[in-house]
Amino acid sequence: MFKVILAALLSLVLGSAAAASDPAAELDAANKLVSSLHPQEGKISLPGAIATLDLPPNFRYLDPADSGRLLEAWAIRPARIRWA
């Protein structure tokens, strides 16, 4: 279910960014990105062992590399995000 929702969101974002493109190609690109992600569930040890997450069944965690690729696909540049 996670991958279906993520693919749908990506196709919407990619579709709005390039309206003149081929919708089938956009959906294919979104599906390829989603299938390349590695969502984790359950107990997750964060990088650097700074904390451990115990995720409920309906939550998934993407590591920093996957999160960065997802943000790039959504046209959000991770370097521009200020968390504090």
Residue pairs with C-beta under 8 A, 6 or more apart in sequence:
2 39
2 60
3 34
3 35
6 34
6 37
6 70
7 27
7 30
7 31
7 34
10 29
10 30
10 33
10 34
10 73
10 74
11 23
11 26
11 27
11 30
13 73
13 74
13 75
14 21
14 26
14 29
14 30
14 73
15 21
15 23
15 26
17 75
18 26
30 73
33 69
33 70
33 73
36 69
37 62
37 66
37 69
37 70
38 62
38 63
38 66
39 60
39 61
39 62
39 66
40 55
40 60
40 61
40 62
40 63
41 55
41 57
41 59
41 60
41 61
42 54
42 55
43 52
43 53
43 54
43 55
44 52
44 53
44 54
44 55
44 61
45 51
45 52
46 52
46 53
47 63
47 64
53 61
55 61
62 70
67 78
68 78
71 77
71 78
71 81
72 78
